[in-house]
Amino acid sequence: MDEYILTYLQDVLDAINEMDSYFVDYPMRYEIFEKDFLRRSAVE
């Protein structure tokens, strides 16, 4: 596989893992998430 593609996929995986870390011990309810500007911005 092309090195560029591997680097791109690694960046995507890193971003997903980082975003996932924002929700450790966070209630998984949309109503709460909807009002949390910081986490919404991070996900966007």
N, C-alpha and C positions, 0 to 999 in steps of 0.2 A: 504494500500500500504506500502511496505517496507520503513523504514526510510531512508535507503541508497539511494533508488530511488528518494525519495522526495528531499533529499539533492542535488543529482546530477541534477535533473530537475531545482531546484532553482538556482544552479550555472550556468546552461545554460541560464536561463532567465536573471540573473544578467549580464552575459557577453553580451547578446543581447542588453539589455538596455544601458549598458556602451558604446558599439560600436555605438548604435544609437545616443548617446549624442555627438559623435565626428562629426556628420553631421548637427547639428543645425545651421541654417543660412548658409549652404554650398550649392553651386549650384550642383544640381543633374544631372551632365553631365559626362558621362564616360570619355570623352577626358580630362577633368580637373582632375578627380579622378586618371586616369592612370598615370599622371605626379606627383601626390602627394605621395611621398615615405612614409611619416609619416602615412597617413591614410591607404594606402595600407598595410603597415606592421601591423598596428593595426587590420585590418580586417583579415589578414592571421593568 
